Structure formats: C-alpha cells, structure tokens
Amino acid sequence: MTIRVPTPCLVVLVGASGSGKSTWAAQQCQPGEVVSSDALRAQVGESAHDQRASADAFAVLDDIVRRRLARGLFTVVDATSLNPDGRAKYREMAAAAGVPCVAIAFPTDAATCRRRNKARAVPVPTAALTQQLKDFEVAVPLLATEGFAAVYHEPGELRRVPAAFASTSGSDTRTALRFGLQLPRHGWPGGPEETASRLRDLAQTAEEAGFVSLWVMDHFIQIPQAGRAWEDLLESYTTLGYLAGVTSRIRLGTLVTGVTYRNVALLAKIIATLDVVSGGRAIAGLGAAWYEREHTAYGFAFPPLSERYALLEDALELLPLMWGKGTPAYKGRVVEVPEALCYPRPLQERVPLLVGGSGERKTLRLVARHADACNLFGDAATIRHKLDVLRAHCEAESRDFDAIEVTNLTTALTASTGQELDATCTRLRPDGVNPDRFLAAAGAAVVEDQIPRFAGFADAGVHTAICNLPGAPEPEDVAAFGPLISAFSN
C-alpha cells in the first residue's frame, strides 16, 4: 500500500503501544521529522517509559509541532493519539499553519501488540494496553468523520508529493502532450573540462527519451532564480551550435533570447546559421529582456520597458524578412535595416517564432500578432486564464488561435519509484536546503504522480511542456522522463 501525502503536512499516527508506529516512522521518515512522545519523556523525565513525565513531554511535543509547522516542515506525531480531543488539537495546529493533516491508523492485532509489549525493557502495564486496544477500536470509525485531509487505515510506503499539485488531475482520456527539456545550469562537479561531454550525454539522452525540444537560457550571468552569479553559464547560441552537432532530431532554441543583447539583424544571421547546421531544427525564442544586472555588467543599454517591447516587435517583424526572399529594407519603431540580407537562408520555410512571457496587455498581444508559439508560466488554472486572454487578442487581430503552439515552462524531477526519486533529490539538493522545500521547488514526484499533473496542463491547452531540471542533472535524471513522455504520446 502507498500512502500519498502532500508535503509539507502533519501526519498523525494512531495506534496502541506495540502496533509498530515508531518502527514505521523510523523506516519512512528522517529522524528530525518524527516528534515522539516516548523520546520526549526520556528528555524531560527519567526514561522513555516515565509516565509521570507525560504532561511535560506532551507540552514539549505540542510546542515542537507548532514550531515545525510554522516553518513549513513535514512533521510526524509518534504517539498513540487515541483521544479524539488530542487529534482535534493536531488538526487545529495544522490548520493554523495552513498545511493538511493526515491520519494513519495501525490496526495491529492485540496478540502482536501484547507480545511486542512484553519484549520491551519496561512494558506498558497490561491494563493500560488493554484500554488502548479498546480505544483504538472506537477511534477507527471516527477518523473519517473528524476532518483529516486523508485517512489511511493501515501503514504503507510513504510517498510525498509537493502540495502544489498533490490533488491535481487531468481528464480520464489523456490529451496528447509533447515534452521539451531546459538545461539552465552548466556547472558540474568536474568543472569546465567535463562540460562538453556532460552536455552531449544529456542532449543525446533527452533525444532518446522522447523530448522533442532542447532549450538553454539566454543569459551571460546566472540568474538568481537558478543559482549564484559566479556559477558557470555558457553562451547560448554557441552551446546550441554544439548541441546541433551531437544530436539529430531534437529541436533547439533559447528560452528566451533577450532582444537587447544583439543587433536584431545579426540575431537573424545567428539563428539562420543554427538552423542550417542543425538540419532545420532551430526555434527562435524571443523576449523583451529583464535582467538589468547583466546589461550593466556587459555594457548593454537597458532601455525602459516600453522601448524594449518596441524592439521586440521590430524583431518579430524583421526576422522573417531576413530569412525570406529578396533583400527588402525595413524601418520599424527603433530598428532600421537598409537590406534584409541573410545567406544562407534557414532550411525551414519559416523558423518558428516563440515569445516568452505572460503579460496580458502587451506580450500576449504580440503573440497573437506575430508569433508561432508562446511560453507561459503557472498552474493549469493560470494557463487557462492566459489562453482566454490570448484567444481574445487573436480575435482582435483576425488570427487563428489554434495555429499558435502553447508551451509551458515548469520545473520537474521524476523517477519510477520513491526510492529512486529520494536518491535523485538527495544528490541534487543543495547543502542546507530542507528536503521538503527542495521537493516542492523541484516539482519532484514519481511518474505515477506526475501524470495527473501534466494531464492538467494538457487539458488546460498546453501542447508542449518544457521541463526545467534543477541542479546539475545526470543522464539518468533525463532518462527518467521516458515513461512520463510515453504516457502522453497518443
């Protein structure tokens, strides 16, 4: 049996002495996550079996639980929890912290509980254990009525799922969904000497796993959302040119190119070259740019947002001219080119233009007016709203909404089993980062739990889910997406 719980949450174990609660908690949880009444008796009394210390032990237990929940930490209460008032108190603590409260019952038979109890150095008095067993029989039918987020009537393998999508689900008829892969960090333990081989192995694995596109960020300094400023970060188009040479099918693009970083006509030349050397696999990802620090560091102008949007629209108009027939002149809002001259032309008749961002008044209007694809952020509900806005812009521009590819960038890690996922998260999690916080930030879940999450994206209207891998991933982290991709390859 699998016990699927959102994290963070409060888990309350319910069972008599000897029912196996402490053993299960030790096997399924990290030591610091379990708050044990017995352990606290030993701390405030003479031993774990000092019943005279119970009041103090539970006062400390309650304080620890409140403080852990306030920090958003996954917490397990290891006590008998046979009193309904005590269980109500734990639910109130969880509610105050804004986290779910889950109950797990331990229906171990009386004979086993008594046998285990006798084997203890200091057994629970027989009369007390008998009363606990009676109280458990009364408690079990009450659990379903007490307001727990979930109740499990027997222990099993604990599987944690980020709370943000623990309850998400898509339709029973699974909508087809493509997958892209973004590699936002380029620093591996072996340093720059290993970078090329690491990228090659990841790209080839992605192609074999079924990813249809491979993306890199277009930044010169690592962005705060992904890492530290002094981390290794490769120049995007040089990297894509290299990846073109070590792959054969996967499409290649930036997510996304800041239009302030390069002369637009030169950018057209760069993307055309990428398309030629990749055999017609380039995607032109474009955005208005936002990271002022790298503009300052590299000496680029960082004009006001209105001017950056004007430059973005000029780029969306000029790039197809540069790649098309003839050499027409172009005069836009801020860009002027006397000859749209670019040889060789791209191999694709039209290199797809993707605009990144979800701004409703300007960005999505530019998508409707000029782009072949958009890249959105957020959960399924947010995406539905953004697509309603985009649909309205398409109507205003007399554009076919269905002709626009919808992509969504989301962070995700996956594996086939809980043990494999735990190992992956442990390897990629930075020192000092709480495991549950990393689990949530990484969007980490086994394939079985990722399927409803991505089904929700597909039902919302996403055509391609672009998965951002945190940390310095290994090929096996990429290969782990194979079963998930297969689940949506209708």
C-alpha positions, 0 to 999 in steps of 0.5 A: 500500500502507498500512502500519498501525502502532500508535503509539507503536512502533519501526519498523525499516527494512531495506534496502541503501544506495540502496533509498530508506529515508531518502527514505521516512522523510523523506516519512512521518515528522517529522524528530525521529522518524527516528534515522539512522545516516548523520546520526549519523556526520556528528555524531560523525565527519567526514561522513555517509559516515565509516565509521570513525565507525560504532561511535560513531554506532551507540552514539549511535543505540542510546542515542537509541532507548532514550531515545525509547522510554522516553518513549513516542515513535514512533521510526524506525531509518534504517539498513540493519539487515541483521544479524539480531543488530542487529534482535534488539537493536531488538526487545529495546529495544522490548520493554523499553519495552513498545511493538511493533516493526515491520519494513519491508523495501525490496526495491529492485532492485540496478540502482536501488540501484547507480545511486542509489549512484553519484549520491551525493557519496561512494558506498558502495564497490561491494563493500560494496553488493554484500554488502548486496544479498546480505544483504538477500536472506537477511534477507527470509525471516527477518523473519517468523520473528524476532518483529516485531509486523508485517512489511511487505515493501515501503514504503507510506503510513504510517498510525498508529493509537493502540495502544489499539485498533490490533488491535481488531475487531468481528464480520464482520456489523456490529451496528447502532450509533447515534452521539451527539456531546459538545461539552465545550469552548466556547472558540474562537479568536474568543472569546465573540462567535463562540460562538453561531454556532460552536455552531449550525454544529456542532449543525446539522452533527452533525444532518446527519451522522447523530448522533442525540444532542447532549450538553454537560457539566454543569459551571460550571468546566472540568474538568481532564480537558478543559482549564484552569479559566479556559477558557470553559464555558457553562451547560448547560441554557441552551446546550441551550435554544439548541441546541433552537432551531437544530436539529430532530431531534437529541436533547439532554441533559447528560452528566451533570447533577450532582444537587447543583447544583439543587433536584431539583424545579426540575431537573424544571421545567428539563428539562420546559421543554427538552423542550417547546421542543425538540419532545420531544427532551430526555434527562435525564442524571443523576449523583451529582456529583464535582467538589468544586472547583466546589461550593466555588467556587459555594457548593454543599454537597458532601455525602459520597458516600453522601448524594449517591447518596441524592439521586440516587435521590430524583431518579430517583424524583421526576422522573417524578412531576413530569412525570406526572399529578396533583400527588402529594407525595413524601418520599424519603431527603433530598428532600421535595416537598409537590406534584409540580407541573410545567406544562407537562408534557414532550411525551414520555410519559416523558423518558428517564432516563440515569445516568452512571457505572460503579460496580458496587455502587451506580450500576449498581444504580440503573440497573437500578432506575430508569433508561432508559439508562446511560453507561459508560466503557472498552474493549469488554472493560470494557463487557462486564464492566459489562453482566454486572454490570448484567444481574445487578442487573436480575435482582435487581430483576425488570427487563428488561435489554434495555429499558435503552439502553447508551451509551458515552462515548469520545473520537474524531477521524476523517477519510477519509484520513491526510492529512486526519486529520494536518491535523485533529490538527495544528490541534487539538493543543495547543502542546507536546503530542507528536503521538503522545500527542495521537493516542492521547488523541484516539482519532484514526484514519481511518474505515477504522480506526475501524470495527473499533473501534466494531464492538467496542463494538457487539458488546460491547452498546453501542447508542449511542456518544457521541463526545467531540471534543477541542479546539475542533472545526470543522464539518468535524471533525463532518462527518467522522463521516458515513461512520463513522455510515453504516457502522453504520446497518443 
